[in-house]
Amino acid sequence: MSNRTLNLTDTLYDYVLSHSLREHPAQSALRDATRGHEHASMQISPEQGQFMALLVKLMGAHNAIEVGVFTGYSALSVALALPPAGRLLACDISEEYTDVARRYWQQAGVADKIDLRIAPALDTLQGRLKDGEAGLYDFAFIDADKTGYDAYYECCLQLLRRGGLILLDNTLRSGRVTERADNDDTAAIQTLNIKLHFDERVDLSLLPLSDGLTLARKR
């Protein structure tokens, strides 16, 4: 028994993956393809992708949002978990990164579930609100520029139905949230974490998974 989360050694982390991880071949191939990328650290961990997929299935989600796609592993994880008629609105500004994503979405047979929008995410989300889509989404994952998190969160909260779930990535900032902010990104996450703690519109859990994953369920 333990009253706090274990620290994971490399050996224990390998055990977690070898005794739990179930990846589609396209997911494994995409991780391999991204491993040598100069920004490879932007990709979520495979256990986080599997956790997100499980949440999507538990919720019975049909309509999802992703803010920040990179090379597409998180979107692939969510799309594989959605039902055949499910749809994922994927927001990013990089054609270069998402061109990689498209290849593996096609390989996994889920490209038709993903509506990729190359534009500032806030413009895309606000456009959906103007189109009357408030309350029509079940699930959202935010993993983009940290200074934009608050605005993305507010838009996603409006777009989600009651009982919908927002996940926010990197909310521990490699532990830097406990220190004096060394840049605008860390300061933005520190401010948002305080806001979320007292936000009565949601039920909340901040998990020490990967680099910190916050779950906010719309009340």
HELIX and SHEET records of a PDB file:
HELIX    1   1 ASP A   10  SER A   18  1                                   9    
HELIX    2   2 PRO A   25  ARG A   35  1                                  11    
HELIX    3   3 ALA A   40  MET A   42  5                                   3    
HELIX    4   4 PRO A   46  MET A   59  1                                  14    
HELIX    5   5 TYR A   73  ALA A   81  1                                   9    
HELIX    6   6 GLU A   95  ALA A  108  1                                  14    
HELIX    7   7 ALA A  111  LYS A  113  5                                   3    
HELIX    8   8 ALA A  121  LYS A  130  1                                  10    
HELIX    9   9 LYS A  146  GLY A  148  5                                   3    
HELIX   10  10 TYR A  149  LEU A  159  1                                  11    
HELIX   11  11 ARG A  173  THR A  178  5                                   6    
HELIX   12  12 ASP A  184  HIS A  197  1                                  14    
SHEET    1   A 7 ILE A 114  ILE A 118  0                                        
SHEET    2   A 7 ARG A  87  ASP A  92  1                                        
SHEET    3   A 7 ASN A  63  VAL A  67  1                                        
SHEET    4   A 7 TYR A 137  ILE A 142  1                                        
SHEET    5   A 7 LEU A 160  ASP A 169  1                                        
SHEET    6   A 7 LEU A 213  LYS A 218 -1                                        
SHEET    7   A 7 VAL A 202  LEU A 207 -1                                        
END                                                                             
